[in-house]
Protein backbone atom coordinates (compact mmCIF):
# COMPACT_ATOMS: atom_id res chain seq x y z
CA UNK A 1 0.00 0.00 0.00
CA UNK A 2 1.04 3.63 -0.21
CA UNK A 3 3.79 4.58 2.16
CA UNK A 4 2.28 7.96 3.01
CA UNK A 5 -1.38 8.75 3.57
CA UNK A 6 -4.34 6.68 2.55
CA UNK A 7 -3.98 4.49 -0.53
CA UNK A 8 -5.67 5.41 -3.77
CA UNK A 9 -8.49 3.13 -5.00
CA UNK A 10 -6.10 1.52 -7.49
CA UNK A 11 -3.45 0.90 -4.80
CA UNK A 12 -6.12 -0.50 -2.47
CA UNK A 13 -7.37 -3.00 -5.04
CA UNK A 14 -3.90 -3.99 -6.24
CA UNK A 15 -2.76 -4.61 -2.67
CA UNK A 16 -5.78 -6.81 -1.87
CA UNK A 17 -5.36 -8.79 -5.08
CA UNK A 18 -1.71 -9.56 -4.37
CA UNK A 19 -0.58 -12.94 -3.05
CA UNK A 20 1.74 -13.88 -0.23
CA UNK A 21 4.25 -15.59 -2.54
CA UNK A 22 7.67 -17.12 -2.12
CA UNK A 23 9.13 -14.42 -4.39
CA UNK A 24 8.04 -11.73 -6.82
CA UNK A 25 6.69 -12.89 -10.17
CA UNK A 26 8.56 -11.39 -13.11
CA UNK A 27 7.40 -13.73 -15.89
CA UNK A 28 3.91 -14.65 -17.07
CA UNK A 29 4.59 -18.32 -16.32
CA UNK A 30 6.86 -19.14 -13.38
CA UNK A 31 6.38 -22.53 -11.74
CA UNK A 32 8.96 -21.73 -9.05
CA UNK A 33 6.52 -19.37 -7.31
CA UNK A 34 4.26 -20.74 -4.58
CA UNK A 35 1.34 -18.65 -3.36
CA UNK A 36 1.49 -19.45 0.34
CA UNK A 37 -1.92 -17.96 1.14
CA UNK A 38 -3.62 -20.12 -1.52
CA UNK A 39 -1.86 -23.23 -0.23
CA UNK A 40 -2.70 -22.48 3.41
CA UNK A 41 -6.40 -21.80 2.91
CA UNK A 42 -6.85 -24.68 0.47
CA UNK A 43 -5.38 -27.15 2.95
CA UNK A 44 -7.23 -25.55 5.87
CA UNK A 45 -10.60 -25.85 4.12
CA UNK A 46 -9.80 -29.43 3.16
CA UNK A 47 -9.13 -30.24 6.81
CA UNK A 48 -12.31 -28.43 7.91
CA UNK A 49 -14.37 -30.32 5.31
CA UNK A 50 -12.94 -33.68 6.37
CA UNK A 51 -13.60 -32.84 10.02
CA UNK A 52 -17.25 -31.97 9.43
CA UNK A 53 -17.82 -35.11 7.33
CA UNK A 54 -16.16 -37.21 10.03
CA UNK A 55 -18.25 -35.52 12.70
CA UNK A 56 -21.45 -36.15 10.76
CA UNK A 57 -20.58 -39.83 10.27
CA UNK A 58 -19.62 -40.21 13.93
CA UNK A 59 -22.85 -38.69 15.23
CA UNK A 60 -25.16 -40.25 12.64
CA UNK A 61 -28.20 -41.98 14.12
CA UNK A 62 -30.91 -44.17 12.62
CA UNK A 63 -33.63 -42.15 14.34
CA UNK A 64 -34.84 -38.65 13.59
CA UNK A 65 -31.74 -36.73 12.40
CA UNK A 66 -30.77 -33.37 13.77
CA UNK A 67 -30.30 -30.31 11.59
CA UNK A 68 -26.62 -30.93 10.99
CA UNK A 69 -27.09 -34.59 10.10
CA UNK A 70 -30.08 -33.77 7.89
CA UNK A 71 -28.08 -31.14 6.00
CA UNK A 72 -25.18 -33.52 5.44
CA UNK A 73 -27.54 -36.31 4.35
CA UNK A 74 -29.15 -33.97 1.81
CA UNK A 75 -25.76 -33.13 0.31
CA UNK A 76 -24.70 -36.80 0.24
CA UNK A 77 -27.95 -37.89 -1.41
CA UNK A 78 -27.72 -35.11 -3.97
CA UNK A 79 -24.18 -36.10 -4.93
CA UNK A 80 -25.10 -39.80 -4.99
CA UNK A 81 -28.08 -39.17 -7.28
CA UNK A 82 -25.98 -37.09 -9.68
CA UNK A 83 -23.15 -39.63 -9.79
CA UNK A 84 -25.64 -42.46 -10.38
CA UNK A 85 -27.22 -40.59 -13.29
CA UNK A 86 -23.94 -39.66 -14.98
CA UNK A 87 -21.45 -42.46 -14.26
CA UNK A 88 -22.52 -45.95 -15.31
CA UNK A 89 -20.11 -48.23 -13.56
CA UNK A 90 -18.37 -48.76 -10.26
CA UNK A 91 -18.96 -45.59 -8.19
CA UNK A 92 -17.39 -46.66 -4.89
CA UNK A 93 -14.59 -44.14 -5.38
CA UNK A 94 -16.29 -41.69 -7.74
CA UNK A 95 -19.23 -40.72 -5.50
CA UNK A 96 -17.02 -39.93 -2.47
CA UNK A 97 -14.67 -38.04 -4.81
CA UNK A 98 -17.56 -35.92 -6.08
CA UNK A 99 -18.71 -35.26 -2.51
CA UNK A 100 -15.18 -34.22 -1.54
CA UNK A 101 -14.95 -31.88 -4.54
CA UNK A 102 -18.30 -30.23 -3.78
CA UNK A 103 -17.66 -29.71 -0.05
CA UNK A 104 -14.07 -28.56 -0.57
CA UNK A 105 -14.86 -26.06 -3.33
CA UNK A 106 -17.93 -24.76 -1.45
CA UNK A 107 -15.85 -24.13 1.68
CA UNK A 108 -13.09 -22.38 -0.26
CA UNK A 109 -15.65 -20.24 -2.09
CA UNK A 110 -17.34 -19.36 1.23
CA UNK A 111 -14.16 -17.63 2.42
CA UNK A 112 -15.25 -14.80 0.14
CA UNK A 113 -17.80 -13.82 2.80
CA UNK A 114 -15.05 -12.76 5.20
CA UNK A 115 -14.56 -8.96 5.33
CA UNK A 116 -12.13 -7.93 2.63
CA UNK A 117 -10.05 -5.87 5.08
CA UNK A 118 -10.05 -8.43 7.91
CA UNK A 119 -6.55 -9.83 7.51
CA UNK A 120 -5.09 -6.58 6.18
CA UNK A 121 -6.28 -4.92 9.39
CA UNK A 122 -4.89 -7.72 11.57
CA UNK A 123 -1.49 -7.58 9.88
CA UNK A 124 -1.48 -3.78 10.08
CA UNK A 125 -2.08 -3.98 13.84
CA UNK A 126 0.95 -6.29 14.05
CA UNK A 127 3.04 -3.79 12.11
CA UNK A 128 3.24 -6.05 9.05
CA UNK A 129 2.44 -4.92 5.53
CA UNK A 130 2.12 -8.02 3.34
CA UNK A 131 -0.15 -9.24 0.59
CA UNK A 132 -2.66 -11.89 1.65
CA UNK A 133 -5.59 -13.28 -0.33
CA UNK A 134 -8.00 -15.56 1.47
CA UNK A 135 -10.06 -17.12 -1.35
CA UNK A 136 -8.06 -19.95 -3.01
CA UNK A 137 -10.56 -20.32 -5.86
CA UNK A 138 -9.94 -16.68 -6.85
CA UNK A 139 -6.37 -17.71 -7.67
CA UNK A 140 -5.97 -19.19 -11.16
CA UNK A 141 -3.12 -21.36 -9.89
CA UNK A 142 -5.46 -23.02 -7.39
CA UNK A 143 -8.33 -23.69 -9.78
CA UNK A 144 -6.07 -24.95 -12.57
CA UNK A 145 -4.35 -27.18 -10.04
CA UNK A 146 -7.69 -28.77 -9.17
CA UNK A 147 -8.53 -29.05 -12.88
CA UNK A 148 -5.25 -30.90 -13.46
CA UNK A 149 -6.21 -33.24 -10.62
CA UNK A 150 -9.50 -33.97 -12.39
CA UNK A 151 -7.58 -34.58 -15.63
CA UNK A 152 -5.37 -37.12 -13.84
CA UNK A 153 -8.45 -38.97 -12.53
CA UNK A 154 -10.02 -38.96 -16.01
CA UNK A 155 -6.85 -40.41 -17.56
CA UNK A 156 -6.70 -43.05 -14.82
CA UNK A 157 -10.25 -44.22 -15.51
CA UNK A 158 -9.64 -44.20 -19.26
CA UNK A 159 -6.68 -46.54 -18.75
CA UNK A 160 -8.49 -48.66 -16.16
CA UNK A 161 -11.64 -49.20 -18.20
CA UNK A 162 -10.34 -49.24 -21.78
CA UNK A 163 -6.78 -50.37 -21.23
CA UNK A 164 -3.73 -48.75 -22.76
CA UNK A 165 -4.47 -50.21 -26.19
CA UNK A 166 -8.13 -49.25 -26.15
CA UNK A 167 -7.41 -45.69 -25.07
CA UNK A 168 -4.68 -45.22 -27.69
CA UNK A 169 -7.00 -46.68 -30.33
CA UNK A 170 -9.61 -44.13 -29.30
CA UNK A 171 -7.09 -41.33 -29.80
CA UNK A 172 -6.23 -42.65 -33.28
CA UNK A 173 -9.65 -43.78 -34.55
CA UNK A 174 -12.18 -41.40 -32.97
CA UNK A 175 -14.10 -39.57 -34.17
CA UNK A 176 -13.26 -39.67 -37.92
CA UNK A 177 -11.89 -43.18 -38.27
CA UNK A 178 -8.31 -44.54 -38.38
CA UNK A 179 -7.62 -43.10 -41.84
CA UNK A 180 -7.77 -39.62 -40.27
CA UNK A 181 -5.43 -40.45 -37.38
CA UNK A 182 -3.44 -37.15 -37.34
CA UNK A 183 -6.62 -35.10 -37.18
CA UNK A 184 -8.11 -37.42 -34.53
CA UNK A 185 -5.02 -37.10 -32.31
CA UNK A 186 -5.01 -33.30 -32.68
CA UNK A 187 -8.74 -33.05 -31.97
CA UNK A 188 -8.52 -35.29 -28.88
CA UNK A 189 -5.54 -33.34 -27.54
CA UNK A 190 -7.41 -30.06 -27.99
CA UNK A 191 -10.45 -31.57 -26.25
CA UNK A 192 -8.47 -32.62 -23.17
CA UNK A 193 -6.66 -29.28 -22.95
CA UNK A 194 -9.84 -27.26 -23.49
CA UNK A 195 -11.80 -29.21 -20.87
CA UNK A 196 -9.04 -28.78 -18.29
CA UNK A 197 -8.47 -25.08 -18.95
CA UNK A 198 -12.19 -24.24 -19.06
CA UNK A 199 -12.83 -26.17 -15.83
CA UNK A 200 -10.24 -24.12 -13.96
CA UNK A 201 -10.97 -20.81 -15.70
CA UNK A 202 -14.73 -20.99 -15.10
CA UNK A 203 -14.39 -21.29 -11.33
CA UNK A 204 -11.59 -18.74 -11.18
CA UNK A 205 -13.43 -16.17 -13.32
CA UNK A 206 -16.59 -16.25 -11.24
CA UNK A 207 -14.82 -16.09 -7.88
CA UNK A 208 -12.31 -13.45 -9.01
CA UNK A 209 -15.12 -11.24 -10.30
CA UNK A 210 -17.02 -11.66 -7.03
CA UNK A 211 -13.93 -10.77 -4.99
CA UNK A 212 -13.28 -7.71 -7.13
CA UNK A 213 -16.86 -6.54 -6.72
CA UNK A 214 -16.58 -6.87 -2.94
CA UNK A 215 -13.47 -4.64 -3.09
CA UNK A 216 -15.29 -2.03 -5.17
CA UNK A 217 -18.20 -2.05 -2.72
CA UNK A 218 -15.73 -1.65 0.15
CA UNK A 219 -14.39 1.48 -1.55
CA UNK A 220 -17.87 3.01 -1.26
CA UNK A 221 -17.45 2.94 2.50
CA UNK A 222 -14.37 5.16 2.20
CA UNK A 223 -16.47 7.96 0.73
CA UNK A 224 -17.15 10.50 3.49
CA UNK A 225 -20.74 11.01 2.34
CA UNK A 226 -24.13 9.63 3.24
CA UNK A 227 -24.36 8.11 -0.24
CA UNK A 228 -21.10 6.27 0.27
CA UNK A 229 -22.15 4.80 3.61
CA UNK A 230 -25.68 3.83 2.51
CA UNK A 231 -24.41 2.49 -0.82
CA UNK A 232 -21.76 0.47 0.98
CA UNK A 233 -24.28 -1.13 3.35
CA UNK A 234 -27.04 -1.76 0.80
CA UNK A 235 -24.81 -2.88 -2.10
CA UNK A 236 -22.68 -5.00 0.21
CA UNK A 237 -25.70 -6.73 1.73
CA UNK A 238 -27.39 -7.37 -1.62
CA UNK A 239 -24.22 -8.68 -3.23
CA UNK A 240 -23.44 -10.90 -0.23
CA UNK A 241 -26.92 -12.45 -0.43
CA UNK A 242 -26.64 -12.99 -4.18
CA UNK A 243 -23.08 -14.31 -3.76
CA UNK A 244 -24.39 -17.16 -1.61
CA UNK A 245 -25.98 -18.57 -4.77
CA UNK A 246 -22.76 -18.10 -6.75
CA UNK A 247 -20.63 -19.80 -4.07
CA UNK A 248 -22.65 -23.01 -4.01
CA UNK A 249 -23.58 -22.94 -7.69
CA UNK A 250 -19.92 -22.84 -8.73
CA UNK A 251 -19.12 -25.70 -6.36
CA UNK A 252 -22.01 -27.69 -7.87
CA UNK A 253 -20.90 -26.94 -11.44
CA UNK A 254 -17.30 -27.96 -10.70
CA UNK A 255 -18.55 -31.22 -9.17
CA UNK A 256 -20.92 -31.90 -12.07
CA UNK A 257 -18.25 -31.31 -14.70
CA UNK A 258 -15.92 -33.63 -12.79
CA UNK A 259 -18.59 -36.33 -12.90
CA UNK A 260 -19.31 -35.66 -16.58
CA UNK A 261 -15.65 -35.99 -17.57
CA UNK A 262 -15.25 -39.19 -15.52
CA UNK A 263 -18.50 -40.50 -17.00
CA UNK A 264 -17.15 -39.86 -20.51
CA UNK A 265 -14.14 -42.00 -19.60
CA UNK A 266 -16.56 -44.90 -18.97
CA UNK A 267 -17.96 -44.65 -22.48
CA UNK A 268 -16.31 -46.12 -25.56
CA UNK A 269 -16.57 -44.65 -29.03
N, C-alpha and C positions, 0 to 999 in steps of 0.2 A: 504494500500500500504506500501511499505518498508519505514521504518522510516528514513533511511539515504541513500542518493543517489537515482538514478533512479531505478524504480522497474524492476525486471527481467520479461521476457515474461510471465512466469507462474503467477507471482504475479499480473501483469497487467490484465491478463485474469480473474483470480480468483476474483479480486476486482470488475471488471465490470460485473461479473456474480452474484455478491452478491446482496441481497435484503435489502431494508430498512424495517426491521422487528421489531415487538414489543419486541422480545427478541431472543437470540441465540438458534438455533435449535440443540438439542443434541440427538434426536431420529429420526428414519426414518419417523415415522408418529407422528405428534404433532399438534392436531387441535387447540391448544391454541395460536399458532403463527399466526399473521396477517401480510402479506406483504403489508405495507402501500403504497409503490410505485405502486404495481399492482392495489390496490383498487383505488388510486387517478386517475391513467391514464385511468382505465376502466370507472369510473364514468364520468371523463372529456370527453372522446370520446363519451360516450352515450349522454351527454348534447350537444356536438357539432353536433352529428348526428341528434338529435331531432330539434336543431335550424335550421339546413340547410333544413330539410324536411318541417318544419313550414314556413321557408322563401320561399321555392319553392311553397308551397300551397298558401301562401298569395299573391305572385306576379304572380300566374298563370293567363294567358290570353287565350281567345279563338282564338286569331289571330295567327300571325306567332310568334312562341316562340323564345326567346333568347337562347343563348348557355347554360346558366345554367338550364333553364327550359327544354330545349331539352334533356340535359344530364340526368336530374332527371326523365323525362318521359321515356327515354330509359331503365333506371334501373327498374322503376315501371312496365313497360310492360314486361320486361324480367322475373321478379319475378312472375307477374301475369300469364304469359304463362306457366311457370314451375309448379306453384301451380295447375293450371287448369289441366295439363297433369298428375299430380301425385296423387292429392287428389280428390276423387270423393265424394263430399258432400258439406256441408256448409263451404265456405272459407272466410266468413266475418272477422273472427279473424285470420285464418291461413295465408292468403296472407300478411296482414300487419305484422304479426309475422315474416314471412320469409324475408320481406323487412327490418325489424328492425335488424334481425340477420345479413343479408348481409352487410348493411351499417355499423353497429357497429363493426363487425369483420374486415371489410376492413379498417376502420379508425384506429383501434388498431394495425393492421398489418402495416399500413403506417407509424407508429411512428418509424419503423425500419430504415427509410430513414434519420432520424436525425443523425448528427455526433455522433459517439460513445463516444467521449470525451467531448461533449457539457456540460452536467450537472456536470461531474467530474471537468471540468475546472471552471465552475461557483462556485461550492462549494469550490474549492481550493482557489479561489480569496476571498471568504468570510472567509477563515481560518477554513473551516469545512472539515473533512475527513470522509465521510459516504458512505455506499453502496447505489446505486440508479440505478434501472433498469427501462427503460422507456416502453418497449414493454410488455404489459400484456399477450399477447398470447404466449410469450416465457417463461411464468411461468406455470408450470404444474398445479398449484393450480387454476389459472384463467381458463384454458381451461377445466379442469375437472369440475369446478364449472358451466360453461356454459353447459357442457354435462349433468350434473345432472339436470339442468333446463329443458333441452330438454326431459330427462327421465320423469320428473314430468308432462310435457305437454302430453307426449305419454300416460302415465297412466291415466291422466284425460280424454283423448278422448276415451281410451278403456272403461272406466267406463261409460262415457256419451253415447256412441254409443251401447255398448253391454250389459250394466248393470252389476251389481256386479255378479249376477248369471252366465250370459253369459261369462264374462271374466274368472271367476273361472273354469267354465266348459272347456274353451279353454285351461287353464293350465293343467287340468286333462286329457282331451281327445285328445289333439292335440300334436304331429302329428300321434301317433301310435295307438290311440284308448283308451277307458277308461280302458281296461284290463292291460294297461301298464302305469298306472297313475304315479307310482314313477319315472319312466324314463322320462315321459312327463314333470313332474314338474321340475326335474333336468335339462332337456334340455332347457326348457323355461327360467329358472333362469340363466343358462349360457348364453343364447342368449341376455337377457336384460343387464347382466353385461358386456358381450363382446362388445355389441353395444355402451354402454356408455363409456367404457374405450377406445375403439378404436377411438371414435369420438373426445375425448379430447386429446388422445395421438397423433393422426395424425396431428392436428393443431399445437400442442406444438412442435413435432419433427421437422416439417418443419421450423417453425419460430425460434426455438432454434438453428438449424443448420445454418440458414441464419445469425443470430446475431453473432454466433461464427465465421463465415467466415468473417464478417465485422471486427471483432476484429483482426483476423489474418492478414487481408489486412492492417489494421491500423498499425500493428507492422512493416510492410515493410517500412512505412514512417519514422520509428525510425532509420533505417539503414543509416549511414552517407556515402552513396555511390550513384552514379548516378543510379545504378540498383534499389536500394531501392526506390528512389523518383519516377522514371519512372514506376516501377512495382506497386507502391502504387497508382499512378494516373490512369494508364491503367486498372489494375485489379479492383480498386475501381469503376471506371466508368462502366466497363463491367458488374460487378456483380450487381451494382445498377440498371442498365437497365434491366438485366435479372430478378432481384428481383421484379420489378414491376409486371411481370407476376405471380410470386409466391404469392405476396401479395393478388391480386384479385382472383387468382385461388383458393387459400385456403379459402377465404371468400365464394366463389361460392360453393365449395365442402361442406363446413360446412352447408350452407343454403340448398343445395340439399339433404344432408343426413337427415337434420331436417325434410324436407318435406317428404322424403321417409319413415322415421320412423312414422310420423304422418299419412301418407297414409296407412301404414300397419295396423294402429289401426282402420282404417275405413273398413278393410276387415275382413270377418269372415271365419274361417276354415270350 
